[in-house]
C-alpha cells in the first residue's frame, strides 16, 4: 500500500488494510474505540478521503470505518466477471459487510454518498440484521432514476451511459487526460468549481484516477449499474423488498437530484422504517461543500 499522505481531519486515524473476500480493502479507521460503529462509504470519482472534513465532528461519538470501495483508491479490484458482477452493488456490499464483521462489528450504522449510497442501499436490503440505521447522500433509488430517465436525465447524468460503454473505449478516452476528467466531474453537479476541495484531498483523487486499474473499476461499476444491478433492483422491487431500518436522506439543494426527482417521496416508497431528510445549501458533494451541516445532521440522526 502507498504510504498515506497527511490529510486534515485524519490526524488521529490509523490506516485500514485488511484481506476481505480474497482481496485487500484499504482506507482509514478512527474515532472512539468504545463508541457505536459507523461505516462511511464514498462515491465516484473519489475515495474515502471524501469524509475528511466531516470526521472531526463524528469521531468523538462513533467508531469510524472508512474503506475505499473495491477497485477505488487503494483497495484491490476483482477480476472481471460476466455481467460485471464483480463491481455490482451486491458484491461491493458483501465486501464492506465482511470488513465490518472482521473488525468485530456485527451491527452498525452506515452513511453513503453517491455510489457509496447505492452500495449502502443494497447492503441494508441484503443484510437488514446488520444495518441499524442508514443515511444516503444526494441520490435517489437507482431503479427510479433509470426508469425515470428522460433527455434532462441524459444530459445531467450522461456519464452513467458513457462509462457503461464496452471496454476499453471509456478507459482509453479518460486515459488521454485523467486529471482533467476528474476536475470536470468534481467541479460539476451544482458544485460550480473546485473551491470546496482541500488541495491535499484533490491530490489524493488525482493520484487514484491516474491508475488505469482504478479507471477500469470505475467503468465496471457503471457497467454493473445497467446490467446486474438493474436486474437485482427489479427483482427486489417485484418481491416487495424495502428498507427495514430508519433512513436519513440528504441532498444538495443546488444539485441535480432535486431538480429531476423527489428524493423524499422515492425513499419513503422504498422504506418501511422512518424516513427523514432535507436539502442542504450546496451541490452534489455534501461532505466537502457543507461539512459542518452534513456532520451535524449525521450526528443527530445516528445518535437518536
Rosetta blueprint (number, residue, H / E / L):
1 X L
2 X L
3 X L
4 X L
5 X L
6 X L
7 X L
8 X L
9 X L
10 X L
11 X L
12 X L
13 X L
14 X E
15 X E
16 X E
17 X E
18 X E
19 X E
20 X E
21 X L
22 X L
23 X E
24 X E
25 X E
26 X E
27 X E
28 X E
29 X E
30 X E
31 X E
32 X L
33 X L
34 X L
35 X L
36 X E
37 X E
38 X E
39 X E
40 X E
41 X E
42 X L
43 X L
44 X L
45 X L
46 X L
47 X L
48 X H
49 X H
50 X H
51 X H
52 X L
53 X L
54 X L
55 X H
56 X H
57 X H
58 X H
59 X L
60 X L
61 X L
62 X E
63 X E
64 X E
65 X E
66 X E
67 X E
68 X L
69 X L
70 X L
71 X L
72 X L
73 X L
74 X L
75 X L
76 X L
77 X L
78 X L
79 X L
80 X L
81 X L
82 X H
83 X H
84 X H
85 X H
86 X H
87 X H
88 X L
89 X H
90 X H
91 X H
92 X H
93 X H
94 X H
95 X H
96 X H
97 X H
98 X H
99 X H
100 X H
101 X H
102 X H
103 X L
104 X L
105 X L
106 X L
107 X L
108 X E
109 X E
110 X E
111 X E
112 X E
113 X E
114 X L
115 X H
116 X H
117 X H
118 X H
119 X H
120 X H
121 X H
122 X H
123 X H
124 X H
125 X H
126 X H
127 X L
128 X L
129 X L
130 X L
131 X E
132 X E
133 X E
134 X E
135 X E
136 X E
137 X E
138 X L
139 X L
140 X L
141 X L
142 X H
143 X H
144 X H
145 X H
146 X H
147 X H
148 X L
149 X L
150 X L
151 X H
152 X H
153 X H
154 X H
155 X H
156 X H
157 X L
158 X H
159 X H
160 X H
161 X H
162 X H
163 X H
164 X L
165 X L
166 X L
167 X L
168 X L
169 X H
170 X H
171 X H
172 X H
173 X H
174 X H
175 X H
176 X L
177 X L
178 X H
179 X H
180 X H
181 X H
182 X H
183 X H
184 X H
185 X H
186 X H
187 X L
188 X L
189 X L
190 X L
191 X L
192 X L
193 X L
194 X L
195 X L
196 X L
197 X L
198 X L
199 X H
200 X H
201 X H
202 X H
203 X H
204 X H
205 X H
206 X H
207 X H
208 X H
209 X H
210 X L
211 X L
212 X H
213 X H
214 X H
215 X H
216 X H
217 X H
218 X H
219 X H
220 X H
221 X H
222 X H
223 X H
224 X H
225 X H
226 X L
227 X L
228 X H
229 X H
230 X H
231 X H
232 X H
233 X H
234 X H
235 X H
236 X H
237 X H
238 X H
239 X L
240 X L
241 X L
242 X L
243 X E
244 X L
245 X L
246 X E
247 X E
248 X E
249 X E
250 X E
251 X E
252 X E
253 X L
254 X L
255 X L
256 X H
257 X H
258 X H
259 X H
260 X H
261 X L
262 X L
263 X H
264 X H
265 X H
266 X H
267 X H
268 X H
269 X H
270 X L
271 X E
272 X L
273 X L
274 X L
275 X E
276 X E
277 X E
278 X E
279 X E
280 X E
281 X L
282 X L
283 X L
284 X L
285 X L
286 X H
287 X H
288 X H
289 X H
290 X L
291 X H
292 X H
293 X H
294 X H
295 X H
296 X H
297 X H
298 X H
299 X H
300 X H
301 X H
302 X H
303 X H
304 X L
